[in-house]
Amino acid sequence: MTESSFHKRLLDHLRTAVLLLDGKLVVRYLNPAAETLLSVSAARIVGSPLPDYFLADDEARMALQKCIDEAHPFTRREARLHTGPGLEITVDYSVSQINEPGQLPTLLIEMQQLDRLLRITREDALLHSHQATRALVRGVAHELKNPLGGIRGAAQLLERALPDAELAEYTRVIIDEADRLRNIADRMLGPRRLPHFTQVNLHECLEHVRQLLLAEHPDNLVIDRDYDPSLPEAPADRDQLIQVFLNLVRNGVQAMTEAGAASNRMVLRTRALRQFTIGSLRHRLVARVDIEDSGPGVPDELKEMLFYPMVSGRANGTGLGLSISQSIIGQHRGLIECESRPGKTVFSVFLPLELLPPEGEGESS
């Protein structure tokens, strides 16, 4: 084996994505890891100019030219590369010059994909934040319920002792408002029972929700389906999943309706993901359920707080629906994420497809 062929075999077996460019930024080699990362074959790209997504801004173009002219290496952190329609990856990449005596300069590009790491970090932070917030809210709700019971009882006793029956109107207001606050406190506490796990067909749950919403909005709502027929059944609580899907779909319909669109369209999508990490736990098989709407999108100031209790983007919203939904999916060892921009909002529900014990949340209060 010659030294050059040995070096090529080394590059071919690297898990780091590597590209080699000539001085005119024409691709001369990429290893299999780079083919996978960029979703392109070597036969298609070798001999072609460096893809435009590496040259998307003036800073990147100037840095590459400086590396050619002055052998000045550089590194870009968290660069977003649009590798195809609807495809975007986040990478760190470094560029350096290789000089061989009597040869034109060659540029070496090394890339490390960050999407998985960034997503795991974001999800882990979201899970910890949600757990801390839920613990705080549950504590506040418990503290509210005790004095509310006393206020209601005192109002009932006062109502019996009133000399004038017409004055009972005021004690009735106190009792009704105490009941309303107790109902809010109950909702803040979240699910009142642990999930009852059975094998659930996710498509059947989604179809049930779809039919309910189409019955509520028969004239101006279209709900398309993009189901993965190979998706196996999930160990889950059917009623709780329907509650989550119904809340997410209804939120999307309300957002589109409030935006005043003449025709509202949603998409229900399912996919199976293998070796997928939720938080810090890796699962062999995970179901992903996307609920996509064409509404105005989530305001930027709410995106980081979307699953917090009492946070709502709607004028008449209570801000509890998404928090409760996240708690339910959390009891299933899953997670809800949201990606939103004007004209497209996608809530993604990730559910492990192997049976796991419940988390221990949602005890009866």
WOZIJO-V648857 format. One record per residue. RES is the residue in one letter. OMEGA is omega in radians with two decimals (none if undefined). D_FIRST is the distance of its C-alpha to the first C-alpha in whole Angstrom. Layout:
res-><RES & RES>
omega-><OMEGA & OMEGA>
d_first-><D_FIRST & D_FIRST>
This chain:
res-><M & T & E & S & S & F & H & K & R & L & L & D & H & L & R & T & A & V & L & L & L & D & G & K & L & V & V & R & Y & L & N & P & A & A & E & T & L & L & S & V & S & A & A & R & I & V & G & S & P & L & P & D & Y & F & L & A & D & D & E & A & R & M & A & L & Q & K & C & I & D & E & A & H & P & F & T & R & R & E & A & R & L & H & T & G & P & G & L & E & I & T & V & D & Y & S & V & S & Q & I & N & E & P & G & Q & L & P & T & L & L & I & E & M & Q & Q & L & D & R & L & L & R & I & T & R & E & D & A & L & L & H & S & H & Q & A & T & R & A & L & V & R & G & V & A & H & E & L & K & N & P & L & G & G & I & R & G & A & A & Q & L & L & E & R & A & L & P & D & A & E & L & A & E & Y & T & R & V & I & I & D & E & A & D & R & L & R & N & I & A & D & R & M & L & G & P & R & R & L & P & H & F & T & Q & V & N & L & H & E & C & L & E & H & V & R & Q & L & L & L & A & E & H & P & D & N & L & V & I & D & R & D & Y & D & P & S & L & P & E & A & P & A & D & R & D & Q & L & I & Q & V & F & L & N & L & V & R & N & G & V & Q & A & M & T & E & A & G & A & A & S & N & R & M & V & L & R & T & R & A & L & R & Q & F & T & I & G & S & L & R & H & R & L & V & A & R & V & D & I & E & D & S & G & P & G & V & P & D & E & L & K & E & M & L & F & Y & P & M & V & S & G & R & A & N & G & T & G & L & G & L & S & I & S & Q & S & I & I & G & Q & H & R & G & L & I & E & C & E & S & R & P & G & K & T & V & F & S & V & F & L & P & L & E & L & L & P & P & E & G & E & G & E & S & S>
omega-><3.11 & -3.12 & -3.11 & 3.12 & 3.08 & 3.12 & 3.12 & 3.10 & 3.09 & 3.14 & -3.12 & -3.10 & 3.08 & 3.03 & 3.04 & 3.13 & -3.06 & 2.99 & 3.00 & -3.14 & 3.00 & -3.08 & 3.10 & 3.13 & 3.02 & -3.10 & 3.12 & 3.13 & 2.89 & -3.09 & -3.12 & 3.11 & 3.10 & 3.08 & 3.14 & -3.09 & -3.06 & -3.14 & -3.12 & 3.13 & 3.12 & -3.12 & -3.09 & -2.98 & -3.14 & -3.08 & 3.12 & 3.09 & 3.08 & -3.11 & -3.05 & -3.08 & 3.00 & -3.06 & -3.00 & -3.14 & -3.09 & -3.11 & 3.14 & -3.14 & -3.13 & -3.13 & 3.10 & 3.14 & 3.12 & 3.11 & 3.10 & -3.02 & -2.98 & -3.11 & -3.10 & -3.12 & 3.08 & 3.13 & 3.04 & -3.12 & 3.05 & 3.08 & 3.12 & -3.12 & 3.11 & -2.99 & 3.13 & 3.13 & 3.13 & -3.11 & 3.11 & 3.07 & 3.09 & -3.06 & 2.77 & 3.05 & 3.14 & -3.14 & 3.09 & -3.10 & 3.06 & -3.13 & 3.02 & -3.14 & 3.11 & -3.13 & 3.05 & -3.13 & 3.07 & 3.11 & 3.08 & 3.08 & 3.08 & -3.05 & 3.02 & -3.14 & -3.09 & -3.03 & -3.10 & -3.14 & -3.13 & -3.13 & 3.12 & 3.12 & 3.14 & -3.13 & 3.14 & 3.10 & 3.13 & -3.13 & 3.14 & 3.12 & -3.13 & -3.14 & 3.13 & 3.14 & 3.13 & 3.14 & 3.12 & -3.09 & 3.12 & 3.10 & 3.11 & -3.12 & 3.11 & -3.14 & 3.13 & -3.01 & -3.12 & 3.11 & 3.11 & 3.08 & 3.11 & 3.13 & -3.13 & 3.13 & 3.13 & 3.12 & 3.11 & 3.11 & 3.13 & -3.13 & -3.14 & -3.07 & -3.10 & 3.14 & -3.08 & -3.10 & -3.13 & 3.13 & 3.14 & 3.10 & -3.11 & 3.10 & 3.10 & 3.07 & 3.13 & -3.12 & -3.12 & -3.14 & 3.07 & 3.10 & -3.14 & 3.12 & 3.10 & 3.10 & 3.09 & 3.12 & 3.10 & 3.13 & 3.10 & 3.13 & 3.08 & -3.09 & -3.05 & 3.09 & 3.08 & 3.12 & 3.01 & -2.99 & 2.95 & 3.08 & -2.99 & 3.02 & -3.08 & 3.14 & 3.09 & 3.09 & -3.13 & 3.10 & 3.09 & 3.13 & -3.14 & -3.13 & 3.11 & -3.09 & 3.09 & 3.08 & 3.12 & -3.09 & -3.02 & -2.95 & -2.96 & 3.14 & 3.05 & 3.10 & 3.12 & 3.14 & 3.07 & -3.01 & 3.01 & -3.06 & -3.13 & -3.07 & 3.14 & 3.08 & -3.09 & 3.01 & -3.01 & 3.02 & -3.03 & -3.09 & -3.14 & 3.09 & 3.10 & 3.10 & -3.14 & -3.12 & 3.14 & 3.13 & -3.11 & 3.13 & -3.13 & 3.08 & 3.13 & 3.13 & -3.14 & 3.12 & 3.13 & -3.14 & 3.14 & 3.10 & 3.05 & 3.13 & 3.14 & 3.13 & -3.09 & -3.10 & 3.06 & 3.08 & 2.99 & -3.02 & 3.06 & 3.08 & 3.03 & -3.13 & -3.12 & 3.13 & -3.03 & -3.11 & 3.02 & -3.01 & 3.12 & -3.07 & -3.13 & -3.10 & -3.14 & -3.11 & -3.10 & 3.02 & 3.03 & 3.11 & 3.11 & 3.04 & -2.98 & 3.07 & -3.10 & -3.11 & -3.05 & -3.13 & 3.14 & 3.10 & -3.08 & -3.08 & -3.13 & -3.00 & -3.11 & -3.07 & -2.93 & -3.08 & 3.07 & 3.06 & 3.06 & 3.06 & -3.11 & 3.07 & -3.11 & -3.08 & -3.10 & -3.13 & 3.12 & -3.12 & -3.13 & -3.03 & -3.10 & 3.11 & 3.12 & 3.12 & 3.11 & 3.11 & 3.13 & -3.13 & 3.06 & 3.08 & 3.06 & -3.10 & -3.14 & -3.06 & 3.01 & 3.06 & 3.13 & 2.97 & -3.01 & 2.96 & -3.13 & 3.13 & 3.13 & 3.05 & -3.13 & 2.96 & -3.11 & 3.10 & 3.12 & -3.10 & 3.04 & -3.12 & 2.97 & -3.06 & 3.12 & 3.08 & 3.12 & -3.05 & -3.11 & 3.06 & 2.99 & 3.10 & 3.08 & -3.14 & none>
d_first-><0 & 4 & 7 & 8 & 7 & 7 & 10 & 11 & 10 & 13 & 15 & 15 & 16 & 19 & 22 & 23 & 24 & 22 & 23 & 22 & 25 & 25 & 29 & 31 & 30 & 28 & 25 & 22 & 20 & 21 & 19 & 21 & 23 & 24 & 25 & 27 & 29 & 30 & 30 & 29 & 26 & 23 & 24 & 27 & 27 & 24 & 26 & 29 & 31 & 31 & 33 & 36 & 37 & 35 & 37 & 40 & 42 & 43 & 42 & 38 & 38 & 39 & 37 & 34 & 35 & 36 & 32 & 32 & 34 & 34 & 31 & 33 & 32 & 34 & 34 & 36 & 37 & 38 & 38 & 39 & 37 & 38 & 36 & 38 & 42 & 43 & 39 & 39 & 36 & 37 & 34 & 33 & 31 & 30 & 29 & 27 & 26 & 23 & 23 & 21 & 23 & 24 & 23 & 25 & 26 & 24 & 25 & 24 & 26 & 25 & 28 & 29 & 32 & 35 & 37 & 37 & 38 & 41 & 42 & 42 & 43 & 46 & 47 & 47 & 50 & 52 & 52 & 53 & 55 & 57 & 57 & 59 & 61 & 62 & 63 & 66 & 67 & 68 & 70 & 72 & 73 & 74 & 76 & 77 & 78 & 81 & 83 & 83 & 84 & 87 & 88 & 88 & 90 & 93 & 93 & 94 & 97 & 98 & 98 & 101 & 103 & 103 & 107 & 106 & 104 & 103 & 101 & 99 & 97 & 96 & 95 & 93 & 91 & 90 & 89 & 87 & 85 & 84 & 83 & 81 & 79 & 79 & 77 & 74 & 74 & 73 & 70 & 69 & 68 & 66 & 66 & 68 & 67 & 63 & 61 & 62 & 58 & 58 & 56 & 56 & 55 & 55 & 55 & 59 & 59 & 58 & 60 & 63 & 63 & 63 & 66 & 68 & 67 & 67 & 71 & 71 & 70 & 71 & 71 & 69 & 66 & 63 & 60 & 57 & 55 & 51 & 50 & 47 & 48 & 46 & 47 & 48 & 52 & 52 & 53 & 56 & 60 & 61 & 64 & 62 & 59 & 62 & 63 & 60 & 59 & 63 & 63 & 60 & 61 & 65 & 63 & 61 & 64 & 67 & 65 & 64 & 68 & 69 & 67 & 69 & 67 & 69 & 66 & 64 & 60 & 58 & 55 & 54 & 51 & 49 & 45 & 43 & 40 & 38 & 37 & 39 & 41 & 44 & 45 & 43 & 43 & 40 & 41 & 40 & 42 & 44 & 47 & 47 & 50 & 51 & 54 & 54 & 57 & 58 & 61 & 61 & 58 & 59 & 60 & 58 & 60 & 60 & 56 & 55 & 59 & 59 & 59 & 61 & 65 & 67 & 65 & 66 & 65 & 68 & 72 & 73 & 70 & 70 & 67 & 66 & 65 & 61 & 61 & 63 & 60 & 57 & 59 & 59 & 55 & 55 & 57 & 54 & 51 & 50 & 51 & 52 & 51 & 52 & 51 & 53 & 54 & 57 & 57 & 54 & 55 & 52 & 53 & 50 & 51 & 48 & 49 & 47 & 47 & 47 & 51 & 51 & 54 & 56 & 56 & 60 & 61 & 64 & 67 & 70 & 72>
